[in-house]
């Protein structure tokens, strides 16, 4: 009977999306154990997604593959000057548009827990303002001229990588405090740690922690986000789950 019950439960779960399944994991211990195991359910759901990108080839767990897909760039939540192909939502490209600053949010936002994702600028250049951080659903995704859009308002918090400053509500602060940090190069891996338990946002470069950038974040859904100014810029996003420190 227990095997039959598990099969029936998995069959019902197969009709849910990843966000709903993540919520089901919090209902009870039995569901948590069932949805944590590497079952045929996760494999079936991943294969149903049609993902053919290279980003997830090294991720062996089907559940983590699905979560990464659910947290990739959102083609429906970006500036009209940004292109995101349905076949590869891990990569965004800014179109060549003069006097425009453009932003994009990920598909999923977080209001609790600890989360880690990486961002990588593939080229051709950072430009004067390449900002990595988080934004609420209300944060604007387009602005006229060239500036650090992410962090220019009360609804977003960002690190302007080439400018080495933090920005929120138009106020900038030098970051990181370590003067010995070398300039971030194209294709370096920028890690973002969002801790909604302590309401902090931190960054790292190629695995080297840079320290807490923002604290006292609001307890609302915050989405991985970037803003770019350089035409043709390609930026990859990959969600990894909880930070390695737990």
Buried (B, 14 or more C-beta within 10 A) or exposed (E): EEEEEBEEBBEEBBEBEBEEBBEBBEEEEEBEEBBEEEBEBBBEBBEEBEBEBEBBEEBEBBBBBBBBBBBBBBBEBBBEBBBBEEEBBBBBBBBEBEEBBBBBBBBBBBEEEBBBBBBBBEEEBBBBBBBBBBBBEEBBBBBEEBBBBBBBBEBBBBBBBBBBBBBBEEEBEEBBEEEEEEEBEBEBBBBBBBBBEEBBBBBBBEEEBBEBBBEEBEEEBBBBBBBBBBBEBBBBBBBBBEBEEE
